[in-house]
Amino acid sequence: MRVAAVQLQPVIGDIDANLAACEGLADRAAAEGAGVVVADVEAVRVETDGPKFAAFWIQELDPLSKAGWHVQRWHGRRWYRRHVAPQGACE
């Protein structure tokens, strides 16, 4: 089995061109051989000089967006309780 991972910049709306580009990239990857990178990586916590956030990551919303956020949240919870969660499981 041969597997190739390629990154394509698609032409929007041109399926034939996108498929041809994918086939060309896959053929080239198969012909040139696979490249493999191996590294010993140590997972450690790194202190940064950037700001530390004490709150949620999203920026402050304007009043209309905030109202929409809460309406969608309410609707999603209601829908989930009715259609997915068993009775009494979602508090």
C-alpha positions, -999 to +999 in steps of 0.1 A: +000+000+000+012+035-008+001+065+010+009+101+002+000+132+021-002+163+000-012+199+005-033+213-024-043+248-032-076+242-048-092+261-076-127+269-063-154+254-085-130+235-109-133+199-099-114+185-128-084+208-122-084+200-085-085+162-092-057+165-118-036+185-093-042+159-066-032+131-090-001+149-101+010+156-065+004+120-055+023+107-085+052+130-078+052+119-041+052+083-051+080+088-077+103+108-054+098+086-024+086+094+011+103+119+034+104+110+070+114+132+099+122+116+133+130+137+164+134+132+201+110+158+216+107+165+253+073+177+263+078+205+289+059+235+301+075+267+287+070+302+303+063+329+278+066+367+279+031+371+265+001+382+285-016+357+308-054+356+305-074+351+336-107+349+318-123+331+288-103+335+256-130+351+234-132+388+230-160+409+245-191+407+223-213+436+213-248+435+229-265+420+198-240+393+194-242+386+231-280+382+229-276+359+199-250+338+218-274+333+247-304+326+225-284+299+206-271+285+239-306+283+253-319+267+222-290+242+220-295+231+256-333+227+251-328+207+219-301+185+235-323+177+265-352+168+243-334+148+217-302+134+231-299+134+268-318+108+288-343+121+313-326+136+343-291+133+329-286+169+319-288+193+349 
